[in-house]
Every structure is written in structure tokens, then in C-alpha cells.
Amino acid sequence: MMSLPTHTPVWRIKNSPKDSVVLDLSDDATFALTEEPVPHIEDGEMLVENLYISNDPAQRGWIQKGVLPERLYTAPVREGDVMATHSVARVLAFKDNTSHGFKVNDLVYCLTAGWRQYAVVKTDPSACLPVMVPENVSPTAALGLFGVPGFTAYYGLRDILKLQEGESLIVSAAAGAVGNVVVQYAKKVIKAKKVIGIAGSDEKCHWIKELGADVALNYKSDTFPQDLIDATSDFVDAYFDSVGGFVLDQVIPRIKQNGRIAACGAISGYNKDVGKPTMGTTWVEVVTNRLSIQGFVVLDFMFPKDGSNRVATEAFPDITGALQRGDITLERAEDIVEVPFIDIPKVWGRLFTGANTGKLVTKLTFSA
């Protein structure tokens, strides 16, 4: 039997960022790498080893300097705290034999292991869940299509926008973890009449069209504002927004009267020193065209207050069916980057430079 680890590398918050994150090892660095003893395993706990780490734009909001806990949907990550993330981990050991249903070597979806190689976590569902992916699908999909991004796309379209067959939709960050699922599900499952994807490179636009988008527009192109007008001569029913800022300003005037916007994210403003926000120049159109804007956080659907398991009865079987029919593909929709533990922040930083396509997952290189 292998001997259990006694120490683990850990990334903690060193300086809470106000503007952009600092991803080096300087005095101003956002993160600090430490080596720490692995805690003793108590009753109701287990030792896990992180294998795959999720990279999500939302994490930027969790570490913002001075963020008020009452304005967040999850606990803020403060200076000195372990950087939080979701991850897929392997169970290494238990303290007890309680009926938690996990076995050694099981893969688990961890909410609390954070940026650690080894972590002691609770065995209850607030900390760890079984990895839920269909047969013959990589466990990494639990962080993407069958995790927060996929379920965000699903509930954003189904419950927030209530998109119907024959309607038209614009999707920003369309080559991202959420956006690529929105494009595919809207076009091929809901059967939207027209899906317009917006992304940040010609290569990404080409991929979005392969996924089923009728039109794909590069927002970095000088002609983007006019391209968008040309693509929406009849205006659109709905907009699935993950970026805010300049793109939102351009899209608002292209939405029909009484149209809907699902506000899923605002990545354009997460690192605030990259250009002045232009937000609001077309806001009057929300009034004059009676637009509805609904912000949402997918955790409300994944962990409803009534204790029901909506994902198991709705999103999971629905997305599984779409994958099996070929309406949704995982091909090229996962960007899995294998690196040593020391490079975790660097990979996460790719989210904010547009370097990833699809879901960005860090695979930790095995250290003997």
C-alpha cells in the first residue's frame, strides 16, 4: 500500500487584487505558493488528491479586494485563504467507515479542495459529490459540459431566457465553456431560427460556426459594430451575455422590443485596468424597447433551497441525450492543459487573455 502524503503544496491569496491579478512571484503577486502539512483525517472526512482543476472567470470575483460577502453568492476568498476552485480528485483515504458511499480510488467532484495537491475534505455533499458523467465520457466533463458551465448554459436558455423554437439569439463569449454549449443547445436542441455567436478571434469564430452558429462575429474586428448590425437586420429575441462592457453596449440596440437578456457574467470588466468600461452608452434602449434583463447564478439551480435535485432530473439527462444524439459535441470543447502544480495560476490567467477555447481545465502532472 502506498504511504499517504504528509505535506502538500498550496496556493494561497497573498494580495487581494483591486484591478488586475499579478501572476508572478513578486511582492505584489496575487498568489503565494506554500508547503504545508496535510491535516489529520477526522471522522466524516477523507484525504483526496486533486487531478483536474477547474478554471472559471467567476473565481476572479471571489478574490476581489474589499468585496462584501453579502454581495456574493459564495464565501469570498480573502488574503491568507487557500484559493478556491472546483476540482476532480481521487480519494486516497478515510478516517472511518461511515455510510458516505465513497471508496478509496473513487473520483469525486470537490467543492472545497481548492488549489492544493492533497486536501482533507468532508464527505458530505457540501464538500464532495460523486463525479457524474455519462458512460465513456472523460471525468473532466464534470467540470464542463456536465458541471457548472453546461448547467449554466442549460438553465440560462431554459429558465431565464425561456428560448423557444424559431426564436433568434446572440451569444457572447461563444467559444468559452458556457458559450459553446449555449450555441449548440440553442441551435440543435431548442431549434432556434438564428444563432449569432460572438468571440475574440477568427479561429474561434470558425469553430463556433462548426458547432452550428449561423453567424460568428469577431468583436476585435474594426468592423464589428457594423457586422453586428448587418447580421441582425430583423433584430433578435434574446441575448445570452457573459461579457458585459463594450459588447453588451453594441448588442442592446439589436434586441427586439420586449426582448430578453440573460446576464451570466461580465468578464470584460473583471480585470479593471484593461481599457475604460464603456458600459451604459446604449442603456436608454433598455427603457425605450422594454427589455428584460435577468441576472442568474447556476448554483441556485444546482442546489435549490427546497432541496430538490433539479440537475439529476432535468439538465443531466437532457444534456446526456443531446450528446448521444450528436446535437452537442465535446470535441475541441475542452482545453486541458497539463502542468506541474507551480503553474496553476498561470493556466488560470489564460481565461482573461482569451487564450482558451471551450472549458479550460488544469491537469496536474503526476508527481511521484
Protein Blocks (a to p, Z undefined) as FASTA:
>chain_A
ZZddfbdcddddfbdcfkbccfbfbfklmbdcdddddddddehiacdddfbdcddfklmm
mmgghiafklpcbdcddehiacddddddddfbdfblcdehpaehiacddfklopafbdcd
dfbfklbccddddehiafklmmmmmmmklmmmmmmmmmmnopaehiacddehklbmklmm
mmmmmmmmnopabdcdddfbfklmmmmmmnopabdcdfkbmklmmmmmmmmmnopfbdcd
fkgmmllmmmmmmccehiacddfbjfklmpmmgopafehjlmmmmmmnopacddddfklm
mmcfklpafklmmmmmmmmmmmmnopacfehpaccddddfklmmmmmmmmmnopagcjad
ddddddZZ
